């Protein structure tokens, strides 16, 4: 997946940022549960 270039690479990059955002959101929720 990381080998793709051009538009596909941009889409992959946006998904990676989204994954980080989602992980941070989940981590915050898990932290709030404690």
Helices and strands as residue ranges (DSSP letters): H 7-33
